[in-house]
């Protein structure tokens, strides 16, 4: 019989305790938390033999065999290692650590002390997940070409409200953000199916006060492309897609899946529906208990190195949220490459229409404006439904920013972040809009016109402008390496 103790009495501890009741070889023996009130409330829902106020006391209990670590993310490393050093097997709620460095230290402690540790990546332990793995292993998709994972949630309004930010760990810098909370599930899919830890190729994000509320990252591992998307600020279909040379699989609700659909050319789609055994927590609990009974030091399904690599993937993506000196080099090269021989009204019409067509591929409406600089004449303007006069002011603020710095408007926030320039102008919106969305049209080295876009978020205004001009001129430029604004 495995005697369990829980560190932390938050909502997820209640869900774990309910599922643990279904595991025949386990018993919930103790709960520890910071206050007697929280402990008593938990014990009313899930009776336990012992209540500890303070985590150290639970770890010192010689009758406890295993720990479920349900504390906030930022406390995982400390208490995982302390539990390991106390000789307790640890099932640690995801993410097991804030970064790969922390996870390596946890792994080293587990190996040194010969104590079982497993990240509670419940995705891998629901029955359908193994079916998906077997389909890929059997070659039903052919050679794998892409892995896509998206887990986007609209968090409750009270959590997202400005006055409430930071009141829960989800919105606290360091341990909060969508990457750690939801993106870790996506990283697990990438880690399990990609041939190696991927490299970042492009990234877009919504980051406020040091917390990422939305991240969309494109990556590459050898010849296999990857995409990771996660959010606190929007709801989208939560799915993983595995693509290959012979077909693809769509996995619904990727973090606790019960349904997948296999698509192969020339065949009817095949639906796989496999319900949970008990609930979405039970699989990981049962696997953990079986590993302990077998005397294993690591899980064969979620080994220590898998947790390290999942953390590495998030680290790689997180690096793209901070500007580097390469960013200015890329912006400079984009402007050097994307110059016209001549640029007149007909060119403005062609470019404007191209922008409008490409904008249809995005999920928000935009405003588009092209202004000739010698006389401030508007050569092209198009406002999609929902755009108003204020978006014209925003576009003109981006134009003023571009003219002030002598480059695309994205230059200002990048150079300010790197070198502390433009302090006076950074806060003067909408007169200046220090973000992507205005690009200089040069011909023969002369700044002829400025093209502007407003409406897309996460820095995609700049991406749209570059895409359109690249298409118009039949040229390619290096991608901006970090998340634009």
C-alpha positions as CSV (number, residue, x, y, z in Angstrom):
1,X,0.0,0.0,0.0
2,X,1.4,3.4,-1.1
3,X,0.8,6.1,1.6
4,X,0.5,9.5,-0.1
5,X,0.9,13.0,1.2
6,X,-0.1,16.1,-0.7
7,X,1.9,19.4,-0.6
8,X,-0.5,22.2,-1.2
9,X,-4.3,22.3,-1.0
10,X,-5.3,24.2,-4.1
11,X,-8.0,23.1,-6.6
12,X,-5.8,20.6,-8.4
13,X,-5.1,18.8,-5.1
14,X,-8.9,18.2,-4.7
15,X,-9.0,16.7,-8.2
16,X,-6.0,14.5,-7.5
17,X,-7.4,13.3,-4.2
18,X,-10.7,12.3,-5.9
19,X,-8.9,10.2,-8.5
20,X,-6.6,8.7,-5.9
21,X,-9.6,7.2,-4.2
22,X,-9.9,4.8,-7.2
23,X,-6.4,3.5,-7.0
24,X,-6.6,0.2,-4.9
25,X,-3.0,0.2,-3.8
26,X,-2.9,3.7,-2.5
27,X,-4.3,5.8,0.4
28,X,-4.2,9.5,1.0
29,X,-2.6,9.7,4.4
30,X,-1.7,13.4,4.9
31,X,-2.2,16.9,3.6
32,X,0.0,19.9,4.2
33,X,-0.7,23.5,3.5
34,X,-0.1,27.0,4.9
35,X,-3.1,27.5,7.1
36,X,-5.4,25.4,9.3
37,X,-8.4,26.8,7.6
38,X,-7.4,25.5,4.2
39,X,-6.3,22.2,5.7
40,X,-9.7,21.7,7.5
41,X,-11.6,22.6,4.4
42,X,-9.7,20.0,2.4
43,X,-10.1,17.4,5.0
44,X,-13.9,17.9,5.0
45,X,-13.9,17.0,1.3
46,X,-11.2,14.3,1.5
47,X,-10.7,12.8,4.9
48,X,-7.0,12.2,5.8
49,X,-5.2,10.7,8.7
50,X,-2.9,13.6,9.3
51,X,-3.0,17.4,8.7
52,X,0.3,19.3,8.7
53,X,0.6,23.1,8.7
54,X,3.9,23.5,7.0
55,X,5.4,21.3,4.3
56,X,8.5,20.3,6.2
57,X,6.5,18.3,8.8
58,X,4.9,16.2,6.1
59,X,8.3,15.4,4.6
60,X,9.6,14.4,8.0
61,X,6.8,11.8,8.4
62,X,8.4,8.4,8.0
63,X,5.1,6.8,7.2
64,X,4.7,8.8,4.0
65,X,5.9,6.9,0.8
66,X,5.0,9.3,-2.0
67,X,4.3,13.0,-2.5
68,X,1.9,14.7,-4.9
69,X,3.4,18.2,-5.3
70,X,0.6,20.6,-6.0
71,X,2.2,23.8,-5.1
72,X,2.5,26.8,-7.5
73,X,5.1,26.5,-10.3
74,X,7.7,28.6,-8.6
75,X,7.9,26.3,-5.6
76,X,8.3,23.1,-7.5
77,X,12.1,22.9,-7.6
78,X,12.7,23.6,-3.9
79,X,10.1,21.2,-2.6
80,X,10.7,18.5,-5.2
81,X,14.3,18.3,-4.2
82,X,13.5,18.5,-0.5
83,X,11.0,15.7,-0.9
84,X,13.6,13.6,-2.9
85,X,16.2,14.2,-0.2
86,X,13.7,13.1,2.4
87,X,13.4,9.8,0.5
88,X,9.8,10.4,-0.8
89,X,8.8,9.4,-4.3
90,X,7.4,12.5,-6.1
91,X,4.6,13.0,-8.6
92,X,5.0,16.7,-9.4
93,X,2.3,18.6,-11.1
94,X,3.3,20.1,-14.5
95,X,5.4,22.1,-15.2
96,X,7.9,20.3,-13.0
97,X,10.2,23.3,-13.2
98,X,10.3,26.9,-14.4
99,X,13.2,26.2,-16.8
100,X,15.6,23.4,-17.9
101,X,18.2,24.4,-15.4
102,X,15.8,23.7,-12.5
103,X,14.6,20.5,-14.1
104,X,18.2,19.2,-14.5
105,X,18.8,19.9,-10.8
106,X,15.7,17.9,-9.9
107,X,16.7,15.1,-12.1
108,X,20.2,15.0,-10.6
109,X,18.8,14.9,-7.1
110,X,16.5,12.0,-8.1
111,X,19.3,10.0,-9.6
112,X,21.7,10.8,-6.8
113,X,19.3,9.8,-4.1
114,X,17.8,6.8,-6.1
115,X,14.3,8.2,-5.6
116,X,11.5,8.0,-8.2
117,X,10.4,11.4,-9.6
118,X,7.8,11.9,-12.4
119,X,6.3,15.0,-13.9
120,X,2.5,14.7,-13.9
121,X,2.1,15.0,-17.7
122,X,-1.4,13.4,-17.6
123,X,-1.7,13.7,-21.4
124,X,0.7,10.7,-21.9
125,X,-1.3,8.4,-19.6
126,X,-4.9,8.6,-21.0
127,X,-5.7,5.5,-23.1
128,X,-6.0,7.3,-26.4
129,X,-2.5,8.7,-26.3
130,X,-0.8,5.3,-26.7
131,X,-3.1,4.6,-29.7
132,X,-1.9,7.7,-31.4
133,X,1.7,6.7,-30.7
134,X,1.2,3.3,-32.1
135,X,-0.4,4.7,-35.3
136,X,2.6,6.9,-35.9
137,X,5.0,4.1,-35.1
138,X,3.2,1.8,-37.5
139,X,3.8,4.2,-40.3
140,X,0.1,5.2,-40.8
141,X,1.3,8.8,-41.5
142,X,4.3,7.9,-43.5
143,X,7.3,10.1,-42.7
144,X,6.4,12.7,-40.1
145,X,6.6,16.2,-41.5
146,X,5.0,18.4,-38.9
147,X,3.8,18.5,-35.3
148,X,1.4,21.2,-34.2
149,X,0.0,21.7,-30.7
150,X,-2.3,24.4,-29.6
151,X,-3.9,25.0,-26.2
152,X,-5.6,28.3,-25.9
153,X,-7.9,29.2,-23.0
154,X,-9.9,32.4,-22.2
155,X,-9.2,32.8,-18.5
156,X,-11.9,34.2,-16.2
157,X,-12.5,38.0,-16.5
158,X,-11.6,38.5,-12.9
159,X,-8.2,36.9,-13.3
160,X,-7.5,38.9,-16.5
161,X,-8.6,42.2,-15.0
162,X,-5.8,44.7,-14.6
163,X,-6.4,45.3,-10.9
164,X,-6.3,41.5,-10.2
165,X,-3.1,40.7,-12.1
166,X,-0.6,39.0,-9.9
167,X,-3.1,37.9,-7.3
168,X,-2.7,34.3,-8.4
169,X,0.5,32.6,-9.6
170,X,-0.9,32.4,-13.2
171,X,-0.3,36.2,-13.7
172,X,2.8,36.6,-11.6
173,X,6.1,37.3,-13.5
174,X,8.5,34.4,-13.2
175,X,6.1,31.6,-12.4
176,X,3.0,32.7,-14.4
177,X,2.1,32.9,-18.0
178,X,0.5,30.7,-20.7
179,X,3.8,29.0,-21.7
180,X,4.3,27.4,-18.3
181,X,0.6,26.7,-17.6
182,X,-0.7,25.5,-21.0
183,X,2.4,25.5,-23.3
184,X,4.0,22.7,-21.3
185,X,1.3,20.3,-22.6
186,X,2.1,21.4,-26.1
187,X,5.8,21.0,-25.5
188,X,5.2,17.4,-24.4
189,X,3.7,16.6,-27.7
190,X,6.6,18.2,-29.5
191,X,9.2,16.4,-27.3
192,X,7.6,13.0,-27.8
193,X,7.2,13.2,-31.6
194,X,10.0,15.4,-32.9
195,X,13.3,13.8,-33.8
196,X,15.2,16.2,-31.5
197,X,14.8,19.4,-29.5
198,X,13.8,22.0,-32.1
199,X,15.1,25.4,-33.0
200,X,13.0,28.5,-33.0
201,X,12.3,30.0,-36.4
202,X,9.7,32.7,-35.6
203,X,7.5,33.8,-32.7
204,X,4.6,36.2,-31.9
205,X,3.5,36.9,-28.4
206,X,1.3,39.1,-26.2
207,X,3.4,39.9,-23.1
208,X,2.4,42.3,-20.4
209,X,4.3,43.2,-17.3
210,X,6.6,40.2,-17.7
211,X,3.7,37.7,-18.2
212,X,3.0,36.0,-21.5
213,X,-0.7,35.9,-22.3
214,X,-0.3,34.5,-25.8
215,X,2.5,32.8,-27.6
216,X,2.7,31.4,-31.1
217,X,6.0,29.8,-32.0
218,X,7.2,28.2,-35.2
219,X,10.1,25.7,-34.8
220,X,12.1,23.2,-36.7
221,X,13.8,19.9,-35.8
222,X,15.7,18.6,-38.7
223,X,13.2,18.2,-41.6
224,X,10.2,18.2,-39.3
225,X,8.3,21.5,-38.7
226,X,6.6,22.3,-35.4
227,X,4.2,24.9,-34.1
228,X,3.3,25.6,-30.4
229,X,0.5,28.0,-29.5
230,X,-0.9,28.7,-26.1
231,X,-3.0,31.5,-24.5
232,X,-4.7,32.9,-21.5
233,X,-6.5,35.6,-23.4
234,X,-8.5,33.7,-26.1
235,X,-10.3,30.4,-26.7
236,X,-9.4,28.3,-29.7
237,X,-9.7,24.6,-30.6
238,X,-7.4,22.8,-28.3
239,X,-5.8,20.2,-30.4
240,X,-2.6,18.5,-31.6
241,X,-2.0,17.7,-35.3
242,X,0.6,15.2,-36.5
243,X,1.3,15.5,-40.2
244,X,3.1,13.0,-42.4
245,X,3.7,12.1,-46.1
246,X,0.7,9.7,-46.1
247,X,-1.8,11.5,-43.9
248,X,-2.4,13.3,-40.7
249,X,-4.0,12.8,-37.2
250,X,-6.1,15.5,-35.4
251,X,-6.2,15.0,-31.7
252,X,-9.0,16.9,-29.9
253,X,-8.4,18.3,-26.4
254,X,-4.7,17.5,-26.6
255,X,-4.1,17.8,-22.8
256,X,-6.8,15.2,-21.9
257,X,-7.8,13.6,-25.1
258,X,-10.4,11.0,-25.7
259,X,-10.9,11.5,-29.5
260,X,-8.6,11.5,-32.6
261,X,-9.3,11.4,-36.3
262,X,-6.9,9.8,-38.8
263,X,-7.0,11.2,-42.3
264,X,-5.3,9.3,-45.2
265,X,-5.5,10.0,-48.9
266,X,-8.1,7.9,-50.6
267,X,-9.6,6.6,-47.4
268,X,-12.5,7.6,-45.2
269,X,-11.5,9.4,-42.0
270,X,-11.1,6.9,-39.1
271,X,-12.3,8.1,-35.7
272,X,-10.8,6.8,-32.5
273,X,-12.7,7.4,-29.3
274,X,-11.3,5.9,-26.2
275,X,-12.7,7.1,-22.8
276,X,-10.6,7.7,-19.7
277,X,-10.1,5.0,-17.2
278,X,-11.9,6.6,-14.3
279,X,-10.8,10.2,-15.2
280,X,-8.0,12.2,-16.8
281,X,-5.8,12.0,-13.6
282,X,-6.1,8.3,-12.9
283,X,-3.8,7.1,-15.7
284,X,-0.8,9.0,-14.3
285,X,-1.5,7.9,-10.8
286,X,-1.8,4.2,-11.7
287,X,1.3,4.3,-13.8
288,X,3.2,6.0,-10.9
289,X,2.1,3.4,-8.4
290,X,3.0,0.5,-10.8
291,X,6.5,2.0,-11.3
292,X,7.0,2.1,-7.5
293,X,5.8,-1.5,-7.1
294,X,8.3,-2.6,-9.8
295,X,11.1,-0.7,-8.2
296,X,11.7,1.6,-11.1
297,X,13.8,4.7,-10.8
298,X,12.3,6.5,-13.8
299,X,9.0,6.3,-15.7
300,X,9.4,4.7,-19.2
301,X,6.6,7.0,-20.4
302,X,7.6,10.3,-18.8
303,X,11.3,9.8,-18.0
304,X,13.5,12.5,-16.4
305,X,15.1,13.4,-19.7
306,X,11.7,14.0,-21.3
307,X,10.9,16.5,-18.6
308,X,14.3,18.2,-19.2
309,X,13.6,18.5,-22.9
310,X,10.1,19.8,-22.4
311,X,11.6,22.5,-20.3
312,X,14.3,23.2,-22.9
313,X,11.6,23.7,-25.6
314,X,9.9,26.3,-23.4
315,X,13.3,27.9,-22.7
316,X,14.0,28.1,-26.5
317,X,10.7,29.8,-27.1
318,X,11.1,32.1,-24.1
319,X,14.4,33.4,-25.5
320,X,12.4,34.8,-28.4
321,X,10.5,37.1,-26.1
322,X,13.6,39.2,-25.5
323,X,15.2,41.4,-28.1
324,X,18.8,40.7,-29.2
325,X,21.2,42.9,-31.2
326,X,20.4,40.6,-34.2
327,X,16.9,42.1,-34.3
328,X,18.2,45.5,-35.5
329,X,20.4,43.8,-38.1
330,X,17.3,42.0,-39.4
331,X,15.2,45.1,-39.6
332,X,18.0,46.9,-41.4
333,X,18.4,44.1,-43.9
334,X,14.6,43.9,-44.5
335,X,14.7,47.6,-45.4
336,X,17.8,47.3,-47.6
337,X,16.3,44.4,-49.6
338,X,12.8,45.7,-49.9
339,X,13.4,48.8,-52.0
340,X,11.7,49.7,-55.2
341,X,13.2,51.0,-58.4
342,X,10.3,53.4,-58.7
343,X,7.1,53.8,-56.6
344,X,4.0,55.7,-57.9
345,X,0.2,55.6,-57.5
346,X,-0.2,52.4,-59.5
347,X,2.4,50.7,-57.3
348,X,0.6,51.9,-54.2
349,X,-2.7,50.4,-55.5
350,X,-1.1,47.1,-56.3
351,X,0.6,46.9,-52.9
352,X,-2.5,48.0,-51.0
353,X,-4.6,45.4,-52.7
354,X,-2.0,42.7,-52.0
355,X,-2.0,43.7,-48.3
356,X,-5.8,43.5,-48.2
357,X,-5.7,40.0,-49.7
358,X,-3.0,38.7,-47.4
359,X,-4.8,40.2,-44.4
360,X,-7.6,37.8,-45.0
361,X,-5.4,35.0,-43.7
362,X,-5.3,36.5,-40.2
363,X,-8.0,36.4,-37.6
364,X,-8.6,40.1,-37.2
365,X,-9.6,42.9,-39.5
366,X,-7.1,45.6,-40.4
367,X,-6.8,49.1,-41.6
368,X,-4.3,49.8,-44.5
369,X,-2.9,53.2,-45.5
370,X,-0.1,54.3,-47.8
371,X,1.0,58.0,-47.7
372,X,3.4,59.8,-50.1
373,X,5.9,61.6,-48.0
374,X,6.6,64.7,-50.2
375,X,3.1,66.0,-49.9
376,X,1.3,63.8,-47.3
377,X,-1.0,62.5,-50.1
378,X,-2.9,59.4,-49.2
379,X,-2.3,57.0,-52.1
380,X,-4.2,54.1,-50.7
381,X,-6.6,53.5,-47.8
382,X,-8.7,50.5,-47.0
383,X,-10.6,50.0,-43.7
384,X,-12.0,46.6,-43.0
385,X,-15.3,46.3,-41.2
386,X,-14.9,47.2,-37.5
387,X,-12.1,49.7,-38.1
388,X,-12.7,53.3,-37.2
389,X,-11.1,56.7,-37.3
390,X,-9.0,55.9,-34.3
391,X,-7.2,53.2,-36.3
392,X,-6.2,55.9,-38.8
393,X,-4.7,57.8,-35.8
394,X,-2.9,54.7,-34.7
395,X,-1.5,54.2,-38.2
396,X,-0.4,57.8,-38.3
397,X,1.3,57.4,-34.9
398,X,3.2,54.4,-36.4
399,X,4.2,56.5,-39.4
400,X,5.4,59.3,-37.0
401,X,7.5,56.7,-35.1
402,X,9.0,55.4,-38.3
403,X,9.9,58.9,-39.5
404,X,11.4,59.8,-36.1
405,X,13.8,56.8,-36.1
406,X,14.4,56.6,-39.8
407,X,13.4,53.0,-40.1
408,X,10.3,50.8,-39.8
409,X,8.3,51.7,-36.6
410,X,9.4,48.4,-35.0
411,X,12.9,49.9,-34.8
412,X,11.9,52.2,-31.9
413,X,10.9,49.6,-29.3
414,X,13.7,47.3,-30.2
415,X,16.4,50.0,-30.0
416,X,14.9,51.3,-26.8
417,X,15.0,47.9,-25.2
418,X,18.6,47.3,-26.3
419,X,20.1,50.7,-25.9
420,X,17.7,52.8,-23.8
421,X,16.9,55.2,-26.7
422,X,13.7,57.1,-27.5
423,X,12.6,57.4,-23.8
424,X,10.8,60.7,-24.6
425,X,8.7,59.3,-27.4
426,X,7.9,55.8,-26.1
427,X,5.0,56.9,-24.0
428,X,3.4,59.5,-26.3
429,X,0.8,57.4,-28.0
430,X,-1.1,57.9,-30.3
431,X,1.2,60.7,-31.5
432,X,3.9,58.0,-31.6
433,X,3.1,54.3,-31.7
434,X,6.3,52.4,-30.9
435,X,5.3,49.1,-32.4
436,X,5.3,47.3,-35.7
437,X,3.0,48.4,-38.5
438,X,4.7,51.2,-40.5
439,X,7.4,50.5,-43.1
440,X,9.3,52.8,-45.3
441,X,8.9,52.6,-49.1
442,X,12.2,53.6,-50.6
443,X,13.0,54.0,-54.3
444,X,16.6,54.8,-55.4
445,X,17.5,55.3,-51.8
446,X,14.9,58.0,-51.2
447,X,12.0,57.5,-48.7
448,X,9.1,57.9,-51.1
449,X,6.1,56.7,-49.1
450,X,5.1,55.0,-45.8
451,X,2.9,51.9,-45.7
452,X,0.9,51.3,-42.6
453,X,-1.2,48.5,-41.1
454,X,-3.3,48.5,-37.9
455,X,-5.4,45.8,-36.3
456,X,-3.3,42.7,-35.9
457,X,-2.0,41.8,-32.5
458,X,1.3,40.2,-31.3
459,X,3.4,42.1,-33.7
460,X,1.8,40.6,-36.8
461,X,1.3,44.1,-38.4
462,X,5.0,44.1,-39.2
463,X,4.9,40.5,-40.5
464,X,2.0,41.4,-42.8
465,X,3.8,44.4,-44.2
466,X,7.0,42.5,-44.9
467,X,5.2,39.6,-46.4
468,X,3.3,41.8,-48.8
469,X,6.3,43.8,-50.0
470,X,8.3,40.6,-50.3
471,X,5.6,39.2,-52.5
472,X,5.3,42.4,-54.5
473,X,9.0,42.6,-55.2
474,X,9.6,38.8,-55.5
475,X,12.3,38.9,-52.9
476,X,13.0,37.3,-49.5
477,X,14.3,38.8,-46.3
478,X,15.5,37.3,-43.0
479,X,12.7,36.7,-40.5
480,X,12.5,38.9,-37.4
481,X,14.0,36.5,-34.8
482,X,12.1,37.6,-31.7
483,X,8.5,38.4,-30.9
484,X,7.7,41.9,-32.4
485,X,5.4,44.4,-30.8
